Amino acid sequence: MPVLQDILIILAASIVIIVISSILKLPAVAGFLITGMLIGPHALAFVKNSAEIELFAEIGIVLMLFIVGIEFSLGKLKQIKT
């Protein structure tokens, strides 16, 4: 099950990077982006089969956009506008 192994690598790396980013007081989203860049097939290549993981990446992007949408309210958007 190479896909399951790749998912476990991604989750373990995410936990480590999130702990480091919280110590450095960086947002969690930045930690997730750094994790993806580091363990992807073009950097350290811990996750080699990117075709199977691509679906999980797309779901992650949708969830991230949903979380960002929840954090913004109409009142905050009106404050940003003016």
Buried (B, 14 or more C-beta within 10 A) or exposed (E): EEEEEBBEBBEEBBEEBBEEBEEEEBEBEEBBBBBBEBBBEEEEEBBEEEEEBEEEEEEBEEEBEEEEEEEEEEEEEEEEEE
